[in-house]
Amino acid sequence: MQGLLKQMDGVKIVDSKPKSCTRKRSVSDNISLRFILDQHFIDKKTSLSMLNIMEKIYQTLLCNLTVYESKNNKILSIKVMAIDKIKLIISYFNKYPLLGIKR
């Protein structure tokens, strides 16, 4: 599937593309991973801010924390793309698996 970009649940696959008259360089096969953690700014059950815990997570992972609006809700979002940080997240979830519906 030459020149095709596929993305599914945090995995991005780019197939190689040769040079062309519109593209100065060829593109080699590429796979990248992305972990996204979204959290409501205010927890619905407790009415407490989740900013403090999300700040601790992004500071630990040395990544960015962004805030965006979604259907009148503020959402805190952390995106991790560095492979060493994703390995850290995988290791954490192997040691402390999620329980309940999110599992």
C-alpha positions in Angstrom: 0.0 0.0 0.0 2.5 2.5 -1.1 2.0 6.1 0.0 -0.8 5.2 2.4 -1.1 6.5 6.0 -3.0 4.4 8.5 -3.8 5.3 12.1 -5.5 3.2 14.8 -5.7 3.7 18.5 -2.4 5.5 18.9 -0.4 3.6 16.3 0.5 5.5 13.1 1.9 3.6 10.1 3.4 5.4 7.1 4.3 3.3 4.1 7.3 4.3 2.0 6.9 6.8 -0.9 9.4 7.4 -3.6 10.6 10.8 -4.8 8.3 12.5 -7.2 8.0 15.9 -9.0 6.1 17.3 -6.0 8.1 15.5 -3.2 11.8 16.3 -3.0 12.7 13.3 -0.7 11.6 9.8 -0.5 9.8 8.7 2.7 10.8 5.4 4.3 8.4 3.1 6.2 7.6 4.5 9.6 5.7 3.4 12.7 5.0 5.7 15.6 3.2 5.3 18.9 1.1 7.8 20.8 -0.5 7.5 24.3 -3.2 10.0 25.1 -4.7 10.6 28.5 -7.8 12.8 28.7 -9.5 13.8 31.9 -12.3 16.1 32.7 -10.9 19.3 34.4 -13.5 18.9 37.1 -14.4 15.4 38.3 -18.1 14.9 38.0 -18.5 12.7 41.2 -16.4 14.8 43.6 -16.5 18.3 41.9 -12.8 18.5 42.5 -10.2 19.8 40.0 -8.0 17.1 38.4 -5.4 19.7 37.4 -3.0 18.8 40.3 -2.9 15.1 39.4 -2.6 15.7 35.7 0.3 18.2 36.3 2.1 15.5 38.3 1.7 13.0 35.5 3.0 15.4 32.8 5.9 16.5 34.9 6.8 12.8 35.5 6.6 12.0 31.8 8.2 15.3 30.7 5.4 15.9 28.1 2.9 18.6 27.4 -0.5 19.2 29.2 -3.1 20.9 27.1 -6.7 22.1 27.9 -9.5 22.0 25.4 -13.3 22.4 25.4 -15.6 19.5 24.5 -19.4 19.9 24.7 -19.2 22.6 27.4 -16.6 20.6 29.4 -12.9 21.5 29.9 -10.7 18.6 29.2 -7.1 18.1 30.3 -5.0 16.1 27.8 -1.6 14.6 27.9 0.1 13.2 24.8 3.1 11.0 25.0 5.0 10.0 21.8 8.6 9.4 23.0 9.3 5.6 23.0 11.1 5.7 26.3 8.1 7.3 28.0 5.7 4.9 26.4 7.8 2.0 27.7 7.5 3.6 31.2 3.7 3.7 30.8 3.5 0.1 29.6 5.7 -1.0 32.5 3.4 0.9 34.9 0.2 -0.8 33.5 1.8 -4.2 33.5 2.5 -3.7 37.3 -0.7 -1.9 38.1 -3.4 -3.1 35.6 -6.6 -1.1 35.2 -9.7 -2.5 36.9 -13.3 -2.2 35.9 -14.7 -1.0 32.6 -11.5 0.8 31.4 -9.6 -2.5 31.5 
